[in-house]
Amino acid sequence: MYDKIIDIARELFLQRGIRSVTMDEIATEAGISKRTLYEMFANKEDLLSKLTEYIWDEHRDIVKNIIDATPSCLIGILNILKYATEENKHKIEAKSKECFFIDLKKFYPKIVEKNKERRDLYFSFMAQHLKKGVEQQTVRNDLNLDLVSTLFIAQIEGINNIIKSIQQFDSQEIFTTLILSFCRGISTEKGMKEIEDFVIQNKIYAWNDKNLKYFSN
């Protein structure tokens, strides 16, 4: 029941916005009494806090599974790009997610701060992943990996601001170009070969006669 409520709350928040959804509506949608809902979540802020924890953990598990299934450091990063590109194909849903986190930061800053520890784990995780790339001789060995991982995640978190500032380009093209440029910038000659093979194999296209495709089969 806990996971069901989390899923229902997430769907309602994404569809209608955080402030528009009440606990009564969540209880009704879940088919439970308001009292039962409050036995699991003290209030709306508590529900939102647990929901964001769930989202962070879900995303972490997805990323970890992709990385664990990919021996190559750089290809692991590019497979995360592939996953993110597939996930954000529906622009309305992507916009809803953006609005959700904007509202969360604006109206519930304590929840955002509470999840800072989970966010910081990504920096450490990425630094360790890049260290594997150094050992594989696909990532340059003269880099400050803590700094590189911090810059990488900062770019990902700031992607929406980048997209807004250069709206003449397609959002997926911006995201793909950003990740590919990052990977190429930290790569050795061996790493560059892996990247270019990946680009060819997955048929990554740029803008072409109003027909923009990424990771075509």
CORMOVEN-V392258 format. One record per pair of residues at least 24 apart in sequence whose ideal C-beta (glycine too) atoms are under 6 Angstrom apart, sorted by the first residue. I is the first residue (numbers start at 0). J is the second residue. D is the distance in Angstrom with one decimal. If there is no record, write none. Layout:
BEGIN
i = (I & I)
j = (J & J)
d = (D & D)
END
This chain:
BEGIN
i = (4 & 5 & 5 & 8 & 8 & 9 & 12 & 13 & 13 & 17 & 47 & 47 & 48 & 51 & 51 & 55 & 55 & 71 & 72 & 72 & 72 & 72 & 73 & 73 & 73 & 73 & 74 & 76 & 77 & 80 & 81 & 84 & 84 & 97 & 121 & 122 & 122 & 136 & 136 & 137 & 137 & 137 & 137 & 138 & 139 & 139 & 151 & 169 & 171 & 175)
j = (29 & 50 & 53 & 46 & 50 & 50 & 99 & 95 & 99 & 102 & 107 & 110 & 110 & 110 & 114 & 114 & 117 & 193 & 131 & 132 & 135 & 137 & 137 & 182 & 190 & 193 & 197 & 182 & 197 & 178 & 214 & 213 & 214 & 159 & 152 & 148 & 149 & 187 & 189 & 187 & 189 & 190 & 193 & 185 & 185 & 187 & 181 & 211 & 213 & 213)
d = (5.1 & 5.7 & 5.3 & 5.8 & 5.7 & 5.9 & 5.7 & 4.3 & 5.7 & 4.5 & 5.9 & 5.8 & 4.9 & 5.7 & 5.5 & 5.9 & 4.4 & 5.9 & 4.8 & 3.1 & 5.8 & 5.9 & 5.2 & 5.5 & 5.2 & 5.3 & 5.9 & 5.9 & 5.2 & 4.4 & 5.3 & 5.1 & 5.9 & 5.5 & 5.6 & 5.4 & 5.6 & 5.9 & 5.5 & 5.8 & 5.3 & 3.4 & 6.0 & 5.4 & 5.9 & 5.7 & 5.9 & 5.2 & 5.6 & 5.7)
END
